[in-house]
Amino acid sequence: MAMTTKPNRLKSISSILLAAMFYLTACEKALDVEELTIDQIHSMMESGKVTAEELVTSYLARIHAYDKNGPYINSIITINPNALDRARELDQQYQESGLTGPLHGIPMVIKDNYDTFDLPTTNGTLAFKGFIPPDDAFQVKQIRRAGAIILGKTNLAEFASSGAFTVSSVLPGYTRNPYDLRRVTAGSSGGTAAAVAANFAVLGLGTDTGSSIRGPSSHQSLVGFRTTMGLSSRDGIAPLNLSRDIGGPMARTVTDAAILLNVISGPDPADPVTALSAEHIPEDYTIFLNETDFQGMRIGVLRQLFQESDPQLSGPEPSGNNTEAQTDQKIPTKVHPEVLRLMNQALDDMTAAGAEIVDSVTIQHLDSLQATFPSIPRLRYDFENYLSSRPELPYKSLREILESGDYHPYLRYNLTQQVQDSLDPSTHKNYSAYLQAQTDLQTAVLDLMEDNDLDALAYPTYNYPPRLTGDLNTTYGANSSSISPPTGFPAFNVPMGYSFGTLPAGLQLLGRPFGEPTLLTIAYGYEQATKHRRKPPTTPSLR
């Protein structure tokens, strides 16, 4: 027995020592990349202080140190084995002709429901483990052309189905919040949010059906953009509900998010809804990042979404609010005192910076308008269209996936319900009523903004601090699904400070359709006036 186990033990020890030596060497060479921005990196490249290869090495060292070791953030599903080779190619191109695009050499992470031709795309489910799509999603093509380096694919709530937490069957365990490892990242883009917040990459891509860009950004002190429906293509993103799905930027600064927005916006024949964007996209979104223009902006405070409550964190959770696809449920409006304090301080800060705060305004009959939305199941129809364009996948229908059991058990009930309806949504008996409900809510929001001469509406992204992982009893408190998804209007999250001094909170700004330039001005003005973003304590510098 000793003769057979000793070599294995020695081999194991040898592997550990080799890994440790590699890690220590990487740490020794690692740059301090914490909180670096795109502009800072390009300035460092210009002065010869950094190369893309050095950047990639440094970010990979941080991932190795903190994602599956140390604090075990657990945000990355797949590391790109070709990231260093791509960095070397870009360094050679830089020596020959300078920057190849606005994201030249910028390490990024991408939610694992975006198709990538060279990396598996799992949608967080065991059913797709190891599957590599035939081509890139539209937004992935755009960032590659702009010079970005994809470091890896990030964890998500499986099928992008929950806005409350980030857990999938393809990666064991929850993704953890780097600001407090006991707490959730929100969902479903929690992997992207945790990775960007922990400085595993410069920025990332997430998706948002009900709250999944803005919620995780709020919980991780990030900037997160849910853009106008039609501003950017969803082609190549595994769908949840195409009437509401959006893909967009998650970053540590408004400027970085705006640069990424430049890259991913625009019409795409593969996603017909983007035809709406043709006349609404400026040449450069960054020209709207102007503190002077922030002065005089009129911002209406939507207090009907955050009414005062007692200081207890307990309270019933309305049915359906954990599910990203179910976005027509009435949203709880009580607000925790700590979040209310931060929100009121944000209003004072915006006033001091020159904005005009209209406190407060009300969307007339909001509850009844939300209640008129009929339920139209879409997952089976949209997802099976996605499957039909990928013949190499092992499953051809949602029912086959359901019967396989290759998914996280928490999804069983929702998948069982969704698999019952395969109708084209436009042929559903309630489709006309749905469109009318959407029009009525859009009209109510626009009338409110017009009558009060408002540039944006403001409210907390979450009314409560991040919940403890596994806690589904205390109040959820997300506001993100109440207005933006059912109207298709843009809504941005910006860091608003920290409840109890340590738990991130977010300010949400909602604007008119294709009002991204105005929201950028407001978000940037508020960001520059407050500078709330700070790095998390659990993933310090490797230096």
KAQUI-V285932 format. One record per pair of residues at least 6 apart in sequence whose C-alpha atoms are under 6 Angstrom apart, sorted by the first residue. I is the first residue (numbers start at 0). J is the second residue. Records with the same first field share a line. If there is no record, write none. Layout:
# KAQUI-V285932
I=J + J
This chain:
# KAQUI-V285932
25=60
26=541
29=57
30=57
33=198
43=49
51=86 + 104
52=83 + 86 + 87
58=199
62=199
65=71
66=72 + 73
67=73
72=174 + 175
73=174
74=153 + 154 + 174 + 190 + 194
75=152 + 153 + 154
76=152 + 153 + 154
77=151 + 152
78=151
79=150 + 151
82=150
99=146
100=145 + 146
101=145
102=145 + 146 + 147
103=146 + 147
104=146 + 147 + 148
105=147 + 148
106=148 + 149 + 150 + 200 + 201
107=148 + 149 + 150 + 200 + 201 + 202 + 203
108=149 + 150 + 151 + 152 + 203
109=152 + 153 + 203 + 204
110=152 + 153 + 191 + 205
111=120 + 122 + 152 + 153
112=122 + 236 + 237
113=136 + 236
114=120 + 132 + 135 + 136 + 235
115=135
116=132 + 133 + 134 + 135
118=131
119=129 + 130 + 131
120=131
121=127 + 128
122=158
123=155 + 157 + 167 + 169
124=157 + 168 + 169 + 406
125=168 + 169 + 405 + 406
126=405
136=234 + 235
137=234
138=263
141=263
153=190 + 191
154=190
155=165 + 187 + 188 + 189 + 190
156=165 + 166 + 167 + 186 + 187
157=167
159=187
160=322 + 323
161=186 + 187 + 321 + 322 + 323
162=185 + 186 + 187 + 210 + 211 + 321 + 323
163=185 + 186 + 321
164=183 + 185 + 186
165=173 + 174 + 186 + 187 + 189
166=173
168=406 + 407
175=183
176=182 + 183 + 184
177=535 + 537
178=535
181=467
182=466 + 467 + 468
183=466 + 468
184=215 + 218
185=214 + 215
186=211 + 215
187=211
188=205 + 211 + 212
189=215
192=215 + 216
195=202
196=219
202=250
203=249
204=247 + 248 + 249
205=212 + 246 + 247
206=212 + 245 + 246
207=244 + 245
208=243 + 244
209=323 + 326 + 480 + 484
210=479 + 480
212=223
213=223 + 492
216=222 + 223
217=504 + 505
218=503 + 504
219=503
220=494 + 503 + 532
221=250 + 251 + 494
222=249 + 250 + 251 + 252 + 492 + 493
223=248 + 249 + 491 + 492
224=248 + 491
225=489 + 490 + 491
226=489
227=487 + 488 + 489 + 512 + 513
228=487
229=272 + 273 + 275 + 276
230=264 + 273 + 276
231=264 + 265
232=267 + 270
234=270
238=382
239=378
240=377 + 378
243=484
248=256
250=256
253=523
257=284 + 285
266=273 + 274
287=516 + 520
288=520 + 523
290=524
293=520 + 521 + 524
294=353 + 354
295=353 + 354 + 355
296=354 + 355
297=355 + 356 + 453 + 454
298=356 + 357 + 453 + 454 + 455 + 456
299=357 + 360 + 456
300=358 + 359 + 360 + 456 + 457
301=359 + 360 + 457 + 458
304=332
305=332 + 333 + 334
306=332 + 333 + 334
307=333 + 334
308=333 + 334
310=335 + 336
313=473 + 474
314=473 + 474
316=474
326=480
334=462
335=463
337=498
371=436
372=433 + 436
373=433
379=418 + 421
380=421
383=396
437=486
441=486
455=509 + 510
456=508 + 509
457=507 + 508
458=507
459=505 + 506 + 507
460=478 + 479 + 505 + 506 + 507
461=476 + 477 + 478
462=476
463=476
488=511 + 512
489=509 + 510
490=508 + 509
491=507 + 508
492=505 + 506 + 507
493=505 + 506
494=505 + 531
495=504 + 505 + 506
496=503 + 504 + 531
497=503 + 504
